[in-house]
Amino acid sequence: MIEAHGLSKDYGNGRGCRGITLTVGTGEAFGFLGPNGAGKSTFVKMLVGLIRPTGGHATIMGEPIGSIEARRHIGYLPELYRYQEWLSGAEVVQLHAKLCGIGPAVAAKRVPELLDRVGIGLRGRDRVKHYSKGMQQRLGLACAIVNDPKLVFLDEPASALDPIGRMEVRNLLHELRKQGTTIFLNSHLLEDVELLCDRVALLNNGNILQTGTVSDVLQEKTRWHLRVGGLTPFLLAWLQDMAASPIAVALLSVPAGSDSVWLEAELEDDEQIGWLNSLIIEQGMTLYEVKPAKTRLNEWFMSAVSGLSHRGERA
Ligand SMILES: Nc1ncnc2c1ncn2[C@@H]1O[C@H](COP(=O)(O)OP(=O)(O)OP(=O)(O)O)[C@@H](O)[C@H]1O
């Protein structure tokens, strides 16, 4: 769906994107992550044809970026959206439908459906100037999918939404995925990225630092948390000895006023948790709770970018 080879944008101040090579497959949901000023929006703006690259090349469904043929296949929700505030929400979507070459009969049916789908159907006749920020973002989403695009670029689609709005947008994106739409998502809401995306790339200072499937970047090791009663320092040392490499067991916390403690076990694979549980029970300890403690994308992001300088934020 997307093939970028060495795609660069130099704004003339040393900022932008540098030689980005990336492919996104048909039907994939791809998360494009990075700290503020990393170059995420710049990359998307090049792909949708809003700014010209200063180096490299890219195609969308085999068509050069910026061409009418490539644009026909895409929908785009910009990060900084602003719609004609003197029009009603329905008129804004109609205008986008017209710009996409959709005939009036089809648009008359599709526009109200879309407004309902993004959750502003009851306010479709109100002028945009009376919309809240979140409603305008929902309107932008309707505009981005009015042409039933094969590929949709969403730059921070839920930044203005409340938790319910975020969940609704997440559901909408899941529906789009099920229909086979390819999704390219720029977002700082990493829980949403984790729930939706198959693969992610991490960008910093215009360069890609890491690309991989979400499960790849999260699951190098499997961590479990176990709440155990009757653990003495001797038993803990014994357990650590018994379960030494490839398993590591450590004391995680000792909740105040409780007889039990939390242990953290790092395993090679999930199969080993049964063995560890039986080891604990056989020694007469009580096992109250066992739950997976997989790394969240948030933690991965924090550890991947901590210590890096973010040129985007510097004067
Ligand atoms: N038109 C422009 N002229 C000069 N520099 C620009 C321009 N647009 C963006 N930049 C700079 O390019 C860098 C990348 O900006 P970009 O908006 O692509 O980052 P981003 O990763 O999308 O950031 P954010 O997460 O804050 O939206 C930043 O340092 C920004 O200041």
The ligand as an SDF file (V2000), in Angstrom:
LIG
                    3D

 31 33  0  0  0  0  0  0  0  0999 V2000
    6.9640   24.3720    7.7850 N   0  0  0  0  0  0  0  0  0  0  0  0
    8.0000   24.1370    8.5770 C   0  0  0  0  0  0  0  0  0  0  0  0
    9.1180   24.8930    8.5110 N   0  0  0  0  0  0  0  0  0  0  0  0
   10.1900   24.6650    9.2990 C   0  0  0  0  0  0  0  0  0  0  0  0
   10.2650   23.6470   10.2040 N   0  0  0  0  0  0  0  0  0  0  0  0
    9.1780   22.8580   10.3290 C   0  0  0  0  0  0  0  0  0  0  0  0
    7.9900   23.0630    9.5360 C   0  0  0  0  0  0  0  0  0  0  0  0
    7.0990   22.1060    9.8670 N   0  0  0  0  0  0  0  0  0  0  0  0
    7.6660   21.3480   10.8300 C   0  0  0  0  0  0  0  0  0  0  0  0
    8.9190   21.8050   11.0910 N   0  0  0  0  0  0  0  0  0  0  0  0
    9.8690   21.2170   12.0560 C   0  0  0  0  0  0  0  0  0  0  0  0
   10.1380   19.8640   11.6560 O   0  0  0  0  0  0  0  0  0  0  0  0
   10.2170   19.0260   12.8020 C   0  0  0  0  0  0  0  0  0  0  0  0
    9.2030   17.9070   12.6450 C   0  0  0  0  0  0  0  0  0  0  0  0
    7.9030   18.4480   12.7780 O   0  0  0  0  0  0  0  0  0  0  0  0
    6.6010   17.5400   12.7050 P   0  0  0  0  0  0  0  0  0  0  0  0
    5.4150   18.4330   12.8330 O   0  0  0  0  0  0  0  0  0  0  0  0
    6.6800   16.6800   11.5040 O   0  0  0  0  0  0  0  0  0  0  0  0
    6.7840   16.6490   14.0240 O   0  0  0  0  0  0  0  0  0  0  0  0
    5.7600   15.6310   14.7210 P   0  0  0  0  0  0  0  0  0  0  0  0
    6.5230   14.3970   15.0160 O   0  0  0  0  0  0  0  0  0  0  0  0
    4.5310   15.4960   13.9190 O   0  0  0  0  0  0  0  0  0  0  0  0
    5.4760   16.4080   16.0840 O   0  0  0  0  0  0  0  0  0  0  0  0
    4.1810   16.4270   17.0500 P   0  0  0  0  0  0  0  0  0  0  0  0
    4.1300   15.0830   17.7200 O   0  0  0  0  0  0  0  0  0  0  0  0
    4.5130   17.5210   18.0090 O   0  0  0  0  0  0  0  0  0  0  0  0
    2.9820   16.7190   16.2040 O   0  0  0  0  0  0  0  0  0  0  0  0
    9.9830   19.9190   14.0210 C   0  0  0  0  0  0  0  0  0  0  0  0
   11.2340   20.2760   14.5370 O   0  0  0  0  0  0  0  0  0  0  0  0
    9.2700   21.1330   13.4470 C   0  0  0  0  0  0  0  0  0  0  0  0
    9.5740   22.2760   14.1970 O   0  0  0  0  0  0  0  0  0  0  0  0
  1  2  1  0
  2  3  1  0
  2  7  2  0
  3  4  2  0
  4  5  1  0
  5  6  2  0
  6  7  1  0
  6 10  1  0
  7  8  1  0
  8  9  2  0
  9 10  1  0
 10 11  1  0
 11 12  1  0
 11 30  1  0
 12 13  1  0
 13 14  1  0
 13 28  1  0
 14 15  1  0
 15 16  1  0
 16 17  2  0
 16 18  1  0
 16 19  1  0
 19 20  1  0
 20 21  2  0
 20 22  1  0
 20 23  1  0
 23 24  1  0
 24 25  2  0
 24 26  1  0
 24 27  1  0
 28 29  1  0
 28 30  1  0
 30 31  1  0
M  END
$$$$
